[in-house]
Each structure stands twice: as C-alpha cells, then as structure tokens.
Amino acid sequence: MNTPVFHVLIPARRASTRLPDKPLLDIAGAPMIVRVAERARASGALSCTVATDDADIAAVCQRAGFAALLTRGDHHSGSDRLAEAVDQLGWTDDTLVVNVQGDEPLLDPALVRQVAHTLQQRPDCVMATAAHPIEHAADLFNPNVVKVVLDRHGTALTFSRAPLPWWRDAPRHDAELNLGSWPTGAQPLRHIGLYAYRAGFLRQFPRLEPAPLERCEALEQLRVLWHGERIAVTITPHAPGPGVDTADDLARVRALWASAANPPSR
C-alpha cells in the first residue's frame, strides 16, 4: 500500500444525552478524546486536529499535545463541524481528510490509513468508508447495525438499517440463519462509521439538500448517493473495537484497555 498523505479531523461536542461530558471521561488516566487522538495520530496522518464547540475539550487536547479548533455551537452534525474546520485551516479542495469519531478510543490506526488510501486510489469517488463481513444473523436483523451493499468495483450502492442483501431462497429468515451458507459474493456487510473526504466535497456537503432516504433511515451518507456522488468502500476482515455511547460501553472499553487487549497507540 502506498502511504497516502492525509489529515485527521475529530469532531467533538460536550453535550450528550446518554453520557454527559463524554469526551472528557477518563480512560486509563486520560480523557477519551485524547485517547482517540492518540489512535488517530498513530495512523500516520500528516496532522490530527480536534474540532469542538467546547473550550474545556480544546484545552484538554492542547495540553496533551494535539491541535484543537473552536467551532460554532449550532452545527447539526459532525460533518458540518468539519466543513467549518476545513475552512478555518485553509486546506485546498484536493486535500484528503479522514473523519474519526470522538467516541472511538479503540479504533485501529491501520484502518484510518486504509480508508485514506482507498479514497486516494479512487478519483471517481468523493468519499471513502469501511465495512466488514457480518458473522451473526442477529446483527443482520438489528436496525442499529447499518448494512452496505456494493457494486463490483467496491462502490456503495446503498446503505440501510434493514437486512440487506435479502437472500430470497434462504432456508430460514430469522436470527438462526446460517450466514456461512450465504451465496458467494453476496455476504452481508456491516458499515463502519469512518469516512475519508476530499476537502472540496466536505465544504460542499452541508449545502446539499437532505435526502428523503436520509431522513427515513437517519443515515447522513445517503445524501451523498441521492445527489449522484460515489462512495468507495474498503473491506476489513474484522469488526473494530467498540465505541462509547453509554455507561455500559464505557465500562467495556475501560476493561479492554486495562487488559491490554487494545493498548494505546502513540
């Protein structure tokens, strides 16, 4: 793999209904947002910057040696926040930018680099993302597990919370379905919420009209496809480490960190 030249942006906001002050919660002696930035920096990115609406988050990152930008507090999504950050940083339209979520402290740095490389190799696409094979039928039927279907070039055809693709001739259609017997080349894929953009498209994205399918499925990436743009998808064989949305998630990540199953990368 040729090493891509790319930057990482990490959107972070303090408000969280399920887990208050989430970016500042401790994981093995450091705030979660710092742990995420450490993983992102280990990807080989040219720079790693946290884009936040909170002065405390910015200060914590800066004390840990990471760049931080203060952005507006009225953004509707992380993509909107990153679009402002790209303008503040003055990056050219062809700059490769990877969006790493601020609640993914166990993210594999190699996957960050892989997504950037995928976009670098696909000039026909405005974005790249990642997916992995679904192993358990329960995940196929879980609406919180987002599925992606690809064409033969590895370009996204659609994303959905529904069980896709649907094998018409499956011997059963429930959580006991054996995915190992799925037709070759049609195994369901779970989407991983890691995105690479070209800065020019990231600037444009917040101005695009939201798509009806996006509103229906609550999946922002469907706006890209609805407007006729293309998203390249790289396949990784393994699921990423768990993110942090709830107190139970936080306890799980802390336990994994303490067991050295996913030690920090610097």
Secondary structure, 3 states (H helix, E strand, C coil): CCCCCCEEEEEECCCCCCCCCHHHCEECCEEHHHHHHHHHHCCCCCEEEEEECCHHHHHHHHHCCCEEEECCCCCCCHHHHHHHHHHHHCCCCCCEEEECCCCCCCCCHHHHHHHHHHHHCCCCCCEEEEEEECCCHHHHCCCCCCEEEECCCCEEEEEECCCCCCCCCCCCCCCCCCHHHCCCCCCCEEEEEEEEEEHHHHHHHHHCCCCHHHHHHCCCCHHHHHCCCCEEEEECCCCCCCCCCCHHHHHHHHHHHHCCCCCCCC
